[in-house]
Amino acid sequence: MDTRQWRDTIAAAQDGDRRALDELVEGWLPLVYNIVGRALNGHADVDDVVQETMLRAVDNLGSLRDPDSFRSWLVAIAMRQIRDRARRRTPAPLDESATGGAADFAELTILRLQLEGQRREVAEAVRWLDDEDRQLLSLWWLEVAGELTRRELAAAVGISRQHAAVRVQRMKERLETSRGIVRALDGACPDLRELTARWDGRPDSVWRKRLARHIRGCGYCGDTRESVVPPERLLVGIALVPIPVGFTLSLALGGKTAAAATATFASVSWTAKVMSALTQPVVAATAGATIVAGGAYVVTQTPDAPPPKVAVSPTAASTYRAPPVVDTPSASPSPSPSPSATPTKTALYGSVVDAVDRAPDPDTPPAALPHRPESGVTSTGGAHAVMNHRGDSVTLTGQGYVLVRWQISPQYRAGGLVMPSWTGLRGELFHVASGGGRRMDDPVSATDSSATGMGDSTVGYTVLPAGTQQMWQNEYFYLDGSVTLTVNERGADYGLSVFPSSWEAAEKDITTGPDQGVKRYGLVRDTGKDDTPVPQYVTRSTPADTATVAQESRVSAP
């Protein structure tokens, strides 16, 4: 859910509406908990820092001028509290045993989200990072997962986007070193066992350097027996870690007096609302909660409670799911053709949604493209609309063909891609052909086998939500009516160029054979009937947040 959806709630809370204030606390607590928890790796101070962050946000809510900036404002408060906590402490390394035997945040991440394989490896590697890197990772992890933007990450750290890119790259390098240590410690290298005989088992920077030096010079530990997947592809789409059993947040503490806090928070409505929220995935994946006097609640769990469900952040698109991990640095292989992509009989318009298909062989000419009636399409963006930022949109009206050209930019920001959506549809919209000479997951380098149009092993990869149709460089649509196309960039960086086009231009594009660096002929999807697929992310409604359009929207007859 985008911050824009919270405008009314934020405005009401600023005007003194206690119910609206309750909703803000409930909705945004998981995001703050994940940032602080990962930055401090579950240290005993997490509860205090989370509580202080929420209290400062509540106390200073009236100073927020732009409700749309609420998320970046809240994240910045959390990072300030993390840094303030670090300044108050002695420079001695953290004693992770101070958690009182509780699992650190890396372990909570593994257990609560049931991570396995290389995803588990990344979570364990976090333990080996220094405090500053963990703080940055706490934001970058959420950026990759689609919860934060790079602009918000940079603002929270207090640096420019360019400087943030450098800092993130350096942190990723140390994360990769730490992943190598995790893999090596799971191995059976006799020299490594001898080296670690004097190690107390607690990760720190000194042992990280020692172990990394050993791995670089060891043929056994340095032998990678499986392809290492970039962390962006592993972390994309991972939900927030649910607030754990035993977590306590008291809103009767902090800068307010107990009496004032009780008057603000400890009302019956607040108690009922928090109790209700705690049984929902958005706040906690546990069996229940106990309300404590003074406006506090403690997450609890009954002995026979079922395994927790994954929490969903209020900032995540409801249709966004983690893709299956394929342990190869190149793009995921194309799934098998779906029956719905090649129907055998005419279906009702909108009942066939564009499905994942296999790329044709490069030397296979496409089928004939049916020529539908075209009187012309007008665009609010003109003959060539360029959309590079979240919220950019263009409304298309008329009867004819439209070209949407993709520009994927993993070099600027890799990770999870939230697909653009078609909303407010009146009439009919079909996905008729794909062209441009290549699919975006085609190889693009003769020297780097990991490089595709979706990224490479150095910069990372842009990753689609599971089940999403892989786009080509050029995608052609046929419109008879009107529709609005919106960029929902959140996570991976991408842009769209939109051109009113024609059947002739589409036909020329898709029938151009592989030559001059072009990888393949195009692909015809149009059957000339109503069983031609409609785009996956299309709806006749106009939602407040277009990123929440269902992946397999069904549009009934106009």
C-alpha positions as CSV (number, residue, x, y, z in Angstrom):
1,M,0.0,0.0,0.0
2,D,1.4,3.4,-1.0
3,T,1.7,6.3,1.4
4,R,-0.8,8.1,-0.8
5,Q,-3.4,5.7,0.4
6,W,-2.8,7.0,3.9
7,R,-3.3,10.7,3.2
8,D,-6.7,10.8,4.8
9,T,-5.6,8.8,7.8
10,I,-2.5,10.9,8.3
11,A,-4.5,14.1,8.0
12,A,-7.1,12.9,10.4
13,A,-4.4,11.8,12.9
14,Q,-2.9,15.3,12.7
15,D,-6.3,16.8,13.5
16,G,-6.5,14.7,16.7
17,D,-8.5,11.7,15.5
18,R,-7.4,8.9,17.9
19,R,-8.8,6.2,15.7
20,A,-6.7,7.4,12.7
21,L,-3.6,7.5,15.0
22,D,-4.3,3.9,16.0
23,E,-4.3,2.9,12.4
24,L,-1.0,4.6,11.7
25,V,0.6,2.8,14.7
26,E,-0.8,-0.5,13.7
27,G,-0.1,-0.3,10.0
28,W,3.5,1.0,10.2
29,L,4.9,-0.7,13.2
30,P,6.0,-3.9,11.2
31,L,8.1,-1.8,8.9
32,V,9.8,0.0,11.7
33,Y,10.4,-3.2,13.6
34,N,12.0,-4.8,10.6
35,I,14.3,-1.8,10.0
36,V,15.4,-1.6,13.6
37,G,15.5,-5.4,14.1
38,R,17.8,-6.0,11.1
39,A,20.0,-3.0,11.8
40,L,20.6,-4.2,15.4
41,N,20.3,-7.9,14.6
42,G,17.8,-8.5,17.3
43,H,19.8,-6.9,20.1
44,A,18.0,-6.3,23.4
45,D,17.7,-2.6,22.5
46,V,15.4,-3.3,19.5
47,D,12.3,-2.9,21.6
48,D,13.4,0.4,23.0
49,V,14.5,1.8,19.7
50,V,11.2,0.7,18.0
51,Q,9.2,2.2,20.8
52,E,11.1,5.5,20.8
53,T,10.7,5.7,17.0
54,M,6.9,5.3,17.2
55,L,6.6,7.8,20.1
56,R,8.7,10.4,18.3
57,A,6.6,9.9,15.1
58,V,3.4,10.4,17.1
59,D,4.7,13.4,19.0
60,N,5.9,15.1,15.8
61,L,3.2,14.1,13.4
62,G,1.9,17.6,13.4
63,S,5.1,18.9,11.9
64,L,4.7,16.6,8.8
65,R,3.7,19.0,6.0
66,D,3.4,16.4,3.1
67,P,1.5,13.2,3.9
68,D,3.0,11.6,0.8
69,S,6.4,11.8,2.5
70,F,5.2,9.9,5.7
71,R,7.1,6.7,4.9
72,S,10.4,8.4,4.2
73,W,9.9,10.6,7.3
74,L,9.2,7.6,9.5
75,V,12.2,5.7,8.2
76,A,14.4,8.7,8.8
77,I,13.2,8.9,12.4
78,A,14.0,5.2,12.8
79,M,17.5,5.6,11.4
80,R,18.2,8.6,13.7
81,Q,17.1,6.5,16.7
82,I,19.4,3.7,15.6
83,R,22.4,6.1,15.2
84,D,21.6,7.8,18.5
85,R,21.5,4.5,20.3
86,A,25.0,3.7,18.8
87,R,26.4,7.0,20.0
88,R,25.1,6.4,23.5
89,R,26.8,3.0,23.7
90,T,30.5,2.4,24.3
91,P,32.6,1.6,21.2
92,A,33.1,-2.0,22.3
93,P,31.5,-4.6,20.0
94,L,28.0,-5.6,20.8
95,D,27.6,-8.6,23.1
96,E,25.0,-10.6,21.2
97,S,24.4,-12.7,24.3
98,A,22.7,-9.6,25.8
99,T,19.6,-10.7,24.1
100,G,18.9,-13.0,27.0
101,G,19.0,-16.2,25.0
102,A,16.5,-14.9,22.4
103,A,17.1,-15.6,18.7
104,D,18.9,-12.8,16.8
105,F,17.1,-11.1,13.9
106,A,18.9,-13.3,11.4
107,E,17.5,-16.4,13.1
108,L,14.0,-14.8,13.4
109,T,14.1,-14.1,9.6
110,I,15.0,-17.7,8.8
111,L,12.4,-19.2,11.2
112,R,9.5,-16.8,10.6
113,L,9.8,-16.7,6.8
114,Q,10.9,-20.3,6.6
115,L,13.9,-19.4,4.4
116,E,16.0,-22.2,2.9
117,G,19.0,-22.6,0.6
118,Q,20.7,-19.4,-0.5
119,R,18.0,-17.2,1.0
120,R,18.9,-18.7,4.4
121,E,22.6,-18.2,3.6
122,V,22.0,-14.4,3.0
123,A,20.1,-14.1,6.3
124,E,22.9,-15.8,8.2
125,A,25.6,-13.7,6.5
126,V,24.1,-10.6,8.0
127,R,25.6,-11.6,11.4
128,W,29.1,-11.0,10.0
129,L,28.4,-7.3,8.9
130,D,29.6,-4.4,11.0
131,D,27.0,-2.1,12.6
132,E,27.1,0.5,9.8
133,D,26.7,-2.1,7.1
134,R,23.8,-3.7,9.0
135,Q,22.1,-0.3,9.2
136,L,22.4,0.2,5.4
137,L,21.4,-3.4,4.8
138,S,18.2,-3.0,6.8
139,L,17.1,-0.4,4.3
140,W,18.5,-2.0,1.1
141,W,16.8,-5.3,2.0
142,L,13.5,-3.5,2.1
143,E,14.3,-1.6,-1.1
144,V,15.0,-4.9,-3.0
145,A,11.8,-6.3,-1.5
146,G,9.8,-3.4,-2.9
147,E,9.1,-1.7,0.5
148,L,11.3,1.3,0.0
149,T,12.6,3.4,-2.9
150,R,16.2,4.3,-3.5
151,R,15.3,7.9,-2.8
152,E,13.9,7.0,0.6
153,L,17.0,4.9,1.4
154,A,19.3,7.8,0.5
155,A,17.2,10.3,2.5
156,A,17.2,8.0,5.6
157,V,21.0,7.7,5.5
158,G,21.4,11.4,4.8
159,I,23.3,11.1,1.5
160,S,22.7,11.6,-2.2
161,R,21.4,8.8,-4.4
162,Q,24.7,8.6,-6.2
163,H,26.6,8.2,-2.9
164,A,24.0,5.7,-1.8
165,A,24.7,3.6,-4.8
166,V,28.4,3.5,-3.9
167,R,27.6,2.7,-0.3
168,V,25.2,-0.1,-1.2
169,Q,27.7,-1.6,-3.7
170,R,30.4,-1.8,-1.0
171,M,28.0,-3.2,1.5
172,K,27.0,-5.9,-1.0
173,E,30.6,-6.8,-1.5
174,R,31.1,-7.4,2.2
175,L,27.8,-9.3,2.2
176,E,29.1,-11.6,-0.5
177,T,32.3,-12.1,1.5
178,S,30.1,-13.1,4.5
179,R,28.1,-15.5,2.4
180,G,31.3,-17.2,1.5
181,I,32.2,-17.5,5.2
182,V,28.8,-19.1,5.9
183,R,29.2,-21.6,3.1
184,A,32.8,-22.4,4.2
185,L,31.8,-23.0,7.8
186,D,29.1,-25.4,6.6
187,G,31.8,-27.4,4.8
188,A,34.4,-29.9,6.0
189,C,37.7,-28.2,5.3
190,P,40.2,-29.6,7.8
191,D,42.4,-26.4,7.7
192,L,39.4,-24.3,8.5
193,R,38.4,-26.5,11.4
194,E,41.9,-26.0,12.8
195,L,41.8,-22.2,12.2
196,T,38.5,-21.9,14.0
197,A,39.4,-24.1,17.0
198,R,40.1,-20.9,19.1
199,W,37.0,-19.1,17.8
200,D,34.2,-18.5,20.3
201,G,31.5,-18.8,17.6
202,R,30.5,-15.1,17.7
203,P,30.8,-13.3,14.3
204,D,33.0,-10.2,14.3
205,S,35.0,-8.1,11.9
206,V,38.4,-9.6,13.1
207,W,37.3,-13.2,12.4
208,R,35.5,-12.1,9.2
209,K,38.9,-10.9,7.8
210,R,40.7,-14.0,9.0
211,L,38.2,-16.4,7.5
212,A,37.9,-14.4,4.3
213,R,41.7,-14.5,3.9
214,H,41.7,-18.3,4.4
215,I,38.9,-18.8,1.9
216,R,40.7,-16.7,-0.8
217,G,43.8,-19.0,-0.5
218,C,42.0,-22.3,0.0
219,G,41.2,-24.5,-2.9
220,Y,38.6,-26.4,-0.9
221,C,36.7,-23.5,0.6
222,G,37.0,-21.3,-2.5
223,D,35.6,-24.0,-4.7
224,T,32.0,-22.9,-5.5
225,R,30.1,-26.1,-6.1
226,E,26.9,-24.3,-7.0
227,S,26.1,-21.1,-8.8
228,V,25.8,-18.2,-6.4
229,V,22.5,-16.3,-6.9
230,P,22.8,-12.5,-6.5
231,P,21.2,-11.3,-3.2
232,E,18.7,-9.2,-5.1
233,R,17.1,-12.2,-6.7
234,L,17.0,-14.0,-3.4
235,L,15.5,-11.2,-1.3
236,V,13.0,-9.9,-3.9
237,G,9.4,-10.2,-2.7
238,I,10.3,-11.5,0.8
239,A,7.7,-10.2,3.2
240,L,8.4,-8.4,6.5
241,V,9.4,-10.6,9.4
242,P,6.3,-10.8,11.7
243,I,6.6,-9.2,15.1
244,P,7.8,-12.1,17.3
245,V,6.1,-13.7,20.3
246,G,6.9,-11.7,23.5
247,F,7.4,-8.3,21.7
248,T,6.1,-5.5,23.8
249,L,5.3,-1.9,22.8
250,S,4.1,0.5,25.5
251,L,2.7,3.8,24.2
252,A,2.5,5.1,27.7
253,L,6.2,5.6,27.9
254,G,8.5,8.1,26.2
255,G,8.3,11.9,26.0
256,K,4.6,12.0,27.1
257,T,3.6,11.8,30.7
258,A,1.8,8.6,31.7
259,A,-1.5,10.5,32.2
260,A,-1.3,12.2,28.8
261,A,-0.3,8.9,27.1
262,T,-3.1,7.1,28.7
263,A,-5.5,9.7,27.6
264,T,-4.3,9.5,24.1
265,F,-3.8,5.7,23.6
266,A,-5.4,3.7,26.3
267,S,-9.0,4.2,25.3
268,V,-11.3,1.2,24.8
269,S,-11.3,1.8,21.0
270,W,-7.5,1.7,20.9
271,T,-7.4,-1.5,22.9
272,A,-10.0,-3.1,20.7
273,K,-8.4,-2.0,17.5
274,V,-4.9,-3.2,18.5
275,M,-6.4,-6.5,19.6
276,S,-8.1,-6.8,16.3
277,A,-5.0,-5.8,14.4
278,L,-2.8,-8.3,16.2
279,T,-4.8,-11.1,14.8
280,Q,-4.3,-9.9,11.3
281,P,-1.2,-10.7,9.2
282,V,-0.3,-7.1,8.8
283,V,0.9,-6.7,12.4
284,A,1.7,-10.1,13.8
285,A,1.6,-13.7,12.7
286,T,0.7,-15.1,16.1
287,A,-2.3,-16.6,17.8
288,G,-3.3,-13.6,19.9
289,A,-2.2,-10.7,22.1
290,T,-2.5,-9.6,25.6
291,I,-3.3,-5.9,26.3
292,V,-1.3,-4.5,29.3
293,A,-2.3,-1.6,31.4
294,G,-1.0,1.8,30.3
295,G,-1.5,1.3,26.6
296,A,0.9,-1.6,26.0
297,Y,0.5,-4.8,24.2
298,V,2.5,-8.1,24.2
299,V,2.3,-10.5,21.4
300,T,1.6,-14.0,22.7
301,Q,1.0,-17.5,21.2
302,T,-0.9,-20.5,22.5
303,P,1.0,-23.8,22.8
304,D,-1.0,-25.4,19.9
305,A,-1.0,-22.4,17.6
306,P,-0.4,-23.2,13.9
307,P,2.7,-22.0,12.2
308,P,2.7,-18.3,11.5
309,K,1.7,-16.8,8.2
310,V,4.0,-14.3,6.5
311,A,3.3,-10.7,7.4
312,V,2.4,-8.2,4.7
313,S,3.6,-4.6,4.9
314,P,1.2,-1.8,4.3
315,T,3.7,-0.6,1.7
316,A,3.7,-3.8,-0.3
317,A,1.5,-4.4,-3.3
318,S,-1.0,-7.1,-2.5
319,T,-0.2,-9.0,-5.7
320,Y,3.5,-9.0,-5.1
321,R,4.9,-12.5,-4.5
322,A,8.5,-13.9,-4.2
323,P,9.6,-15.7,-7.4
324,P,11.0,-19.3,-7.1
325,V,14.7,-19.2,-6.8
326,V,16.7,-20.8,-9.6
327,D,20.3,-21.2,-8.5
328,T,21.9,-19.7,-11.6
329,P,23.2,-16.2,-12.1
330,S,21.4,-15.9,-15.4
331,A,17.7,-15.2,-15.9
332,S,15.2,-17.9,-15.0
333,P,14.3,-20.3,-17.8
334,S,11.1,-19.8,-19.6
335,P,8.2,-21.9,-18.1
336,S,6.3,-24.3,-20.3
337,P,3.5,-22.8,-22.4
338,S,0.2,-22.3,-20.7
339,P,-2.9,-23.8,-22.3
340,S,-4.7,-20.4,-21.8
341,A,-2.1,-18.8,-24.1
342,T,-3.3,-20.8,-27.1
343,P,-7.1,-21.4,-26.6
344,T,-8.8,-23.8,-29.0
345,K,-12.1,-22.1,-29.1
346,T,-13.4,-18.5,-28.8
347,A,-13.9,-17.5,-25.3
348,L,-15.7,-14.5,-23.7
349,Y,-13.7,-11.4,-23.9
350,G,-11.6,-10.9,-20.8
351,S,-11.8,-14.5,-19.7
352,V,-8.3,-15.3,-21.1
353,V,-5.5,-13.5,-19.3
354,D,-2.1,-13.2,-20.9
355,A,-0.1,-16.2,-19.5
356,V,3.5,-17.1,-19.3
357,D,4.8,-18.6,-22.5
358,R,8.0,-20.1,-23.9
359,A,10.1,-17.9,-26.2
360,P,10.0,-19.2,-29.8
361,D,13.3,-20.2,-31.5
362,P,15.2,-17.2,-33.0
363,D,14.7,-18.5,-36.5
364,T,11.0,-19.2,-36.3
365,P,8.9,-16.6,-38.2
366,P,5.7,-15.5,-36.4
367,A,2.2,-16.4,-37.3
368,A,0.2,-13.8,-39.3
369,L,-1.0,-10.9,-37.3
370,P,-4.7,-10.3,-37.7
371,H,-5.6,-6.8,-38.9
372,R,-8.2,-5.3,-36.6
373,P,-10.1,-2.1,-37.5
374,E,-8.1,1.1,-36.7
375,S,-9.3,4.6,-36.7
376,G,-6.4,5.9,-34.6
377,V,-5.4,6.2,-31.0
378,T,-4.8,9.5,-29.1
379,S,-2.5,9.7,-26.1
380,T,-2.4,12.3,-23.3
381,G,1.4,11.9,-23.5
382,G,1.5,12.8,-27.2
383,A,3.1,10.7,-29.9
384,H,5.9,9.5,-27.6
385,A,5.3,9.5,-23.9
386,V,8.3,8.6,-21.7
387,M,7.4,7.4,-18.2
388,N,10.3,6.8,-15.8
389,H,8.9,7.3,-12.3
390,R,6.3,5.7,-10.1
391,G,2.9,7.3,-10.7
392,D,3.7,8.4,-14.3
393,S,0.7,7.6,-16.4
394,V,-0.8,8.1,-19.9
395,T,-4.4,7.7,-21.0
396,L,-5.0,6.2,-24.4
397,T,-8.3,6.6,-26.3
398,G,-9.5,5.4,-29.6
399,Q,-9.4,2.4,-31.9
400,G,-6.1,1.0,-33.0
401,Y,-2.6,-0.2,-32.0
402,V,-0.3,0.9,-29.1
403,L,3.4,0.2,-28.7
404,V,4.9,0.0,-25.2
405,R,8.7,-0.2,-25.2
406,W,10.5,-1.4,-22.1
407,Q,13.7,0.0,-20.6
408,I,15.0,-2.1,-17.7
409,S,17.8,-0.4,-15.7
410,P,19.3,-2.8,-13.2
411,Q,22.5,-0.8,-13.2
412,Y,20.6,1.9,-11.3
413,R,18.5,-0.3,-9.1
414,A,18.0,-4.1,-9.4
415,G,15.5,-6.2,-7.4
416,G,11.8,-6.8,-7.5
417,L,9.8,-5.1,-10.3
418,V,6.2,-4.1,-9.6
419,M,4.5,-4.3,-13.0
420,P,2.7,-1.4,-14.7
421,S,-1.1,-1.6,-14.7
422,W,-4.0,-0.8,-17.0
423,T,-6.9,0.8,-15.2
424,G,-10.2,2.5,-15.9
425,L,-10.7,0.4,-19.0
426,R,-13.7,1.2,-21.1
427,G,-14.2,-1.0,-24.1
428,E,-11.6,-3.7,-25.0
429,L,-7.9,-4.1,-24.7
430,F,-5.9,-7.0,-26.2
431,H,-2.2,-8.0,-26.0
432,V,-1.7,-8.8,-29.7
433,A,2.1,-9.1,-30.4
434,S,5.6,-8.9,-29.0
435,G,8.7,-7.6,-30.9
436,G,11.8,-5.5,-30.8
437,G,14.0,-8.4,-31.7
438,R,14.4,-9.9,-28.2
439,R,12.8,-10.8,-24.9
440,M,14.2,-9.0,-22.0
441,D,15.7,-12.2,-20.6
442,D,17.6,-12.9,-23.8
443,P,21.5,-12.9,-23.5
444,V,23.0,-9.6,-24.5
445,S,26.7,-10.2,-24.3
446,A,29.1,-12.5,-26.1
447,T,31.6,-12.3,-23.3
448,D,29.5,-12.3,-20.2
449,S,27.2,-15.4,-20.0
450,S,25.3,-14.0,-17.0
451,A,24.2,-10.8,-18.8
452,T,20.7,-10.5,-20.1
453,G,18.3,-7.6,-20.6
454,M,17.3,-8.1,-17.0
455,G,20.8,-7.5,-15.6
456,D,24.0,-9.5,-14.9
457,S,25.9,-11.0,-12.0
458,T,27.7,-7.8,-11.3
459,V,24.9,-5.2,-11.0
460,G,22.1,-7.7,-10.0
461,Y,18.9,-8.6,-11.8
462,T,15.5,-7.2,-12.2
463,V,13.1,-9.9,-11.1
464,L,9.4,-10.3,-12.0
465,P,6.7,-11.4,-9.6
466,A,6.1,-15.1,-9.9
467,G,3.9,-16.1,-12.8
468,T,4.2,-12.7,-14.6
469,Q,4.6,-12.9,-18.4
470,Q,8.2,-12.1,-19.4
471,M,8.1,-8.9,-21.5
472,W,9.8,-8.3,-24.8
473,Q,11.6,-5.1,-25.8
474,N,8.4,-4.0,-27.7
475,E,4.9,-5.0,-26.7
476,Y,1.9,-4.3,-28.9
477,F,-1.7,-3.9,-27.7
478,Y,-4.9,-3.3,-29.5
479,L,-7.4,-0.8,-27.9
480,D,-11.0,-0.2,-28.7
481,G,-12.1,2.3,-26.1
482,S,-10.0,4.0,-23.4
483,V,-7.5,3.0,-20.7
484,T,-4.8,4.4,-18.5
485,L,-1.4,2.9,-18.2
486,T,0.5,3.7,-15.0
487,V,4.2,3.0,-14.0
488,N,4.3,1.4,-10.5
489,E,8.1,1.5,-10.1
490,R,8.8,0.3,-6.5
491,G,12.0,-1.6,-6.1
492,A,13.6,-2.2,-9.5
493,D,14.2,0.8,-11.8
494,Y,12.4,0.7,-15.1
495,G,10.9,3.0,-17.7
496,L,8.2,2.8,-20.4
497,S,7.9,4.6,-23.7
498,V,4.4,4.6,-25.2
499,F,3.6,5.3,-28.8
500,P,0.2,5.2,-30.6
501,S,1.1,2.8,-33.4
502,S,-0.4,0.9,-36.4
503,W,-0.9,-2.6,-37.6
504,E,1.7,-2.0,-40.3
505,A,4.3,-0.9,-37.8
506,A,3.7,-3.9,-35.6
507,E,3.8,-6.3,-38.6
508,K,7.1,-4.9,-39.8
509,D,8.6,-5.2,-36.3
510,I,7.7,-8.8,-35.6
511,T,8.6,-10.1,-39.0
512,T,12.1,-8.6,-39.1
513,G,14.4,-11.6,-38.9
514,P,17.4,-12.1,-36.6
515,D,20.1,-9.8,-37.9
516,Q,22.3,-7.0,-36.9
517,G,22.3,-8.1,-33.2
518,V,18.6,-8.9,-33.2
519,K,17.9,-12.1,-31.3
520,R,14.7,-13.4,-32.8
521,Y,11.5,-12.8,-34.8
522,G,8.5,-11.4,-32.9
523,L,5.6,-13.4,-31.5
524,V,1.9,-13.0,-32.5
525,R,-0.6,-13.5,-29.7
526,D,-3.7,-12.3,-31.5
527,T,-6.2,-14.9,-32.8
528,G,-8.4,-12.2,-34.2
529,K,-11.2,-13.2,-31.8
530,D,-12.2,-12.5,-28.2
531,D,-9.9,-15.3,-27.0
532,T,-6.9,-13.1,-27.7
533,P,-5.4,-12.5,-24.2
534,V,-5.8,-9.3,-22.3
535,P,-2.9,-8.0,-20.2
536,Q,-2.3,-9.6,-16.8
537,Y,-2.6,-6.3,-14.9
538,V,-5.8,-4.8,-16.2
539,T,-9.0,-3.6,-14.5
540,R,-12.1,-1.6,-15.3
541,S,-11.9,0.0,-11.9
542,T,-9.6,2.9,-10.9
543,P,-8.0,1.9,-7.6
544,A,-6.4,4.4,-5.3
545,D,-3.1,2.5,-5.6
546,T,-2.6,1.1,-9.1
547,A,0.1,-1.2,-7.8
548,T,-2.6,-3.3,-6.1
549,V,-4.2,-4.4,-9.4
550,A,-4.6,-8.2,-9.3
551,Q,-2.1,-10.1,-11.4
552,E,-4.8,-12.0,-13.2
553,S,-7.5,-9.4,-13.5
554,R,-10.7,-10.7,-15.2
555,V,-12.5,-8.1,-17.2
556,S,-16.1,-8.9,-18.1
557,A,-17.7,-7.9,-21.4
558,P,-17.9,-4.1,-22.0
